[in-house]
Amino acid sequence: MILYGLPVSTYTTKVRLALCWRGIAFEEREPPGGYRSEAWREIVPMGTIPAIDDRGFVLAESEAILEYLEERYPERPLLPQNLEQRAQVRLLARLHDLHVEPKVRALFALIRQPQERGQLPQLKAALDDKLARLAQVARPGPYLAGPRPTLADCGFAVTLPLAERLLQALGSPLRLPEALEPWQQALHADPLAQQALGPWRASTETWLHAAGLN
């Protein structure tokens, strides 16, 4: 299994985490020719990351990859057996991609463009609102959908630490809703999660340092 992506990419990290939790051996590479290059678009027409190459089968888009891995390795599931619980996991994964991650991504402009930082209170309030709603939907036990990691955790495990780090760098610390604190503690104590997050943490710190933020 080859995972194509970049260490700083949250969606690459999302797939890396799923691979680590499943115990699947993989080799990580940067896209041939570079991210968004013509050489990469010949492999992945949209030019996005991440993508996997599983013995010649190339697949892009993180959520499609996670679903593929679920069916390719059914003996190492990240979806519950119960139909309703599976639906709940998929719901949480969609809430990440469609509602929470875009609010975190909106903070990037404040890192790159200091003149835009007057928008910080508004952007943080929007993120706080989404996290409060997430806390109403999630069922930490201690992971977002129960006692074991699932597909629901893969995106949030990198996106929420990213939100915390960006807001810390911008001087406006984030506090997660109290209901999500057991989940946060479980991730900190999870060696596979910390292994998967390692490359992302290092590259994010390099990016913030280059932007003049600590």
C-alpha positions as CSV (number, residue, x, y, z in Angstrom):
1,M,0.0,0.0,0.0
2,I,1.3,3.4,-1.0
3,L,-0.2,6.6,0.6
4,Y,0.4,9.7,-1.5
5,G,0.1,13.0,0.3
6,L,1.9,15.7,2.3
7,P,2.7,15.6,6.0
8,V,1.0,19.0,6.6
9,S,-2.2,17.8,4.9
10,T,-5.0,17.1,7.4
11,Y,-6.7,14.8,4.9
12,T,-3.5,12.8,4.4
13,T,-3.3,12.5,8.1
14,K,-6.9,11.3,8.3
15,V,-6.0,8.4,6.0
16,R,-2.7,7.8,7.7
17,L,-4.5,7.5,11.0
18,A,-7.0,4.9,9.6
19,L,-4.1,2.9,8.2
20,C,-2.3,2.9,11.6
21,W,-5.4,2.0,13.5
22,R,-6.0,-0.9,11.2
23,G,-2.4,-2.1,11.4
24,I,-1.9,-1.9,7.7
25,A,1.7,-1.6,6.5
26,F,2.1,1.3,4.0
27,E,4.8,3.5,2.4
28,E,4.1,7.2,2.3
29,R,5.3,9.3,-0.6
30,E,4.8,12.8,-1.9
31,P,2.8,13.1,-5.2
32,P,5.0,12.4,-8.2
33,G,6.0,15.8,-9.7
34,G,4.6,17.6,-6.7
35,Y,1.1,18.5,-5.4
36,R,-1.2,19.8,-8.2
37,S,1.5,19.2,-10.9
38,E,0.6,17.9,-14.3
39,A,2.4,14.7,-13.5
40,W,0.2,14.2,-10.5
41,R,-3.0,15.1,-12.5
42,E,-2.2,12.3,-14.9
43,I,-2.6,9.9,-12.0
44,V,-5.3,11.8,-10.0
45,P,-7.2,14.0,-12.5
46,M,-8.5,16.4,-9.8
47,G,-4.9,16.9,-8.5
48,T,-6.0,16.4,-4.9
49,I,-4.4,14.6,-2.0
50,P,-4.4,12.1,-0.5
51,A,-4.5,9.0,-2.7
52,I,-3.6,5.4,-2.3
53,D,-2.1,2.9,-4.6
54,D,-3.2,-0.6,-3.5
55,R,-1.3,-3.1,-5.8
56,G,-2.0,-0.9,-8.8
57,F,-5.5,0.3,-7.8
58,V,-5.3,4.1,-7.4
59,L,-8.0,5.9,-5.4
60,A,-8.3,9.5,-4.3
61,E,-10.6,11.4,-1.8
62,S,-10.1,10.6,1.8
63,E,-13.7,9.4,2.6
64,A,-13.7,7.1,-0.4
65,I,-10.4,5.7,0.7
66,L,-11.6,5.1,4.2
67,E,-14.7,3.3,2.9
68,Y,-12.5,1.2,0.5
69,L,-10.3,0.2,3.4
70,E,-13.3,-0.9,5.4
71,E,-14.3,-3.3,2.7
72,R,-10.8,-4.3,1.7
73,Y,-9.8,-5.2,5.3
74,P,-13.1,-6.3,6.9
75,E,-11.1,-8.2,9.6
76,R,-9.8,-4.8,10.9
77,P,-13.0,-2.7,11.0
78,L,-13.4,0.9,11.9
79,L,-17.2,0.7,11.5
80,P,-19.4,-1.0,14.1
81,Q,-21.5,-4.1,13.2
82,N,-24.8,-2.5,14.3
83,L,-26.6,-0.8,11.4
84,E,-27.7,2.3,13.4
85,Q,-24.3,2.7,15.0
86,R,-22.7,2.5,11.5
87,A,-25.0,5.2,10.3
88,Q,-24.0,7.4,13.3
89,V,-20.3,7.0,12.5
90,R,-21.0,8.0,8.9
91,L,-23.0,11.0,10.1
92,L,-20.1,12.2,12.3
93,A,-17.7,11.8,9.4
94,R,-19.9,14.0,7.2
95,L,-20.2,16.6,9.9
96,H,-16.4,16.8,10.0
97,D,-16.0,17.2,6.2
98,L,-18.9,19.5,5.6
99,H,-19.3,21.6,8.8
100,V,-16.3,21.6,11.1
101,E,-13.2,21.3,8.9
102,P,-14.3,24.2,6.7
103,K,-14.5,26.5,9.8
104,V,-11.0,25.4,10.8
105,R,-9.7,25.9,7.2
106,A,-11.0,29.5,7.3
107,L,-8.4,30.3,9.9
108,F,-5.6,29.6,7.4
109,A,-6.0,33.0,5.8
110,L,-5.3,34.6,9.2
111,I,-2.0,32.8,9.4
112,R,-0.9,33.8,5.9
113,Q,-2.4,37.4,5.9
114,P,-1.9,39.3,9.2
115,Q,-4.1,42.1,7.9
116,E,-7.1,39.7,8.0
117,R,-6.8,38.9,11.7
118,G,-9.6,41.3,12.6
119,Q,-11.9,38.5,11.5
120,L,-10.7,36.2,14.2
121,P,-13.6,36.8,16.7
122,Q,-16.2,36.1,14.0
123,L,-14.4,33.0,12.7
124,K,-13.8,31.6,16.2
125,A,-17.5,32.1,17.2
126,A,-18.5,30.2,14.1
127,L,-16.2,27.3,15.0
128,D,-17.3,27.3,18.6
129,D,-20.9,27.0,17.4
130,K,-20.1,24.0,15.2
131,L,-18.2,22.3,18.0
132,A,-21.1,22.9,20.4
133,R,-23.4,21.2,17.9
134,L,-20.9,18.4,17.4
135,A,-20.9,17.8,21.2
136,Q,-24.7,17.3,21.0
137,V,-24.4,14.6,18.2
138,A,-21.3,12.7,19.4
139,R,-21.5,10.0,22.0
140,P,-18.0,9.9,23.5
141,G,-17.2,6.6,25.1
142,P,-14.4,7.7,25.0
143,Y,-14.1,7.8,21.2
144,L,-16.7,9.8,19.3
145,A,-18.9,6.8,18.6
146,G,-18.1,4.4,21.4
147,P,-15.3,2.6,23.2
148,R,-13.1,2.0,20.1
149,P,-11.8,4.2,17.3
150,T,-14.0,4.4,14.2
151,L,-14.1,6.3,10.9
152,A,-15.8,9.1,12.8
153,D,-12.6,9.8,14.7
154,C,-10.2,9.9,11.8
155,G,-10.9,13.4,10.6
156,F,-11.5,15.1,14.0
157,A,-8.4,13.6,15.4
158,V,-6.3,16.0,13.3
159,T,-8.7,18.8,12.6
160,L,-9.5,19.7,16.2
161,P,-5.8,19.7,17.3
162,L,-5.1,21.9,14.3
163,A,-7.8,24.3,15.4
164,E,-6.3,24.4,18.9
165,R,-2.9,25.0,17.6
166,L,-3.9,27.8,15.1
167,L,-6.0,29.6,17.7
168,Q,-3.2,29.3,20.2
169,A,-0.8,30.9,17.7
170,L,-3.3,33.6,17.0
171,G,-3.7,34.4,20.7
172,S,-7.2,33.1,21.2
173,P,-7.1,29.7,22.8
174,L,-9.8,27.2,22.0
175,R,-11.6,25.2,24.7
176,L,-13.4,22.1,23.5
177,P,-16.9,21.5,24.8
178,E,-16.8,19.6,28.1
179,A,-18.5,16.6,26.5
180,L,-15.6,16.2,24.1
181,E,-12.9,16.2,26.8
182,P,-12.9,12.4,27.4
183,W,-12.4,12.0,23.6
184,Q,-9.5,14.4,23.7
185,Q,-7.9,12.5,26.6
186,A,-8.3,9.2,24.9
187,L,-6.5,10.5,21.8
188,H,-3.6,11.8,23.8
189,A,-3.3,8.4,25.4
190,D,-3.6,6.5,22.1
191,P,-0.1,5.5,20.8
192,L,-1.2,4.8,17.3
193,A,-3.0,8.1,17.1
194,Q,0.0,9.9,18.3
195,Q,2.2,8.0,15.8
196,A,-0.1,9.0,12.9
197,L,-0.2,12.6,14.0
198,G,3.6,13.0,14.4
199,P,4.4,14.0,10.8
200,W,1.5,16.4,10.7
201,R,2.5,18.1,14.0
202,A,6.1,18.6,12.9
203,S,5.2,20.0,9.5
204,T,2.5,22.3,11.0
205,E,5.1,23.7,13.5
206,T,7.4,24.4,10.5
207,W,4.6,26.2,8.7
208,L,3.7,28.4,11.7
209,H,7.4,29.2,12.3
210,A,7.7,30.3,8.7
211,A,4.7,32.6,9.2
212,G,6.4,34.2,12.2
213,L,4.1,32.5,14.8
214,N,5.0,30.2,17.6
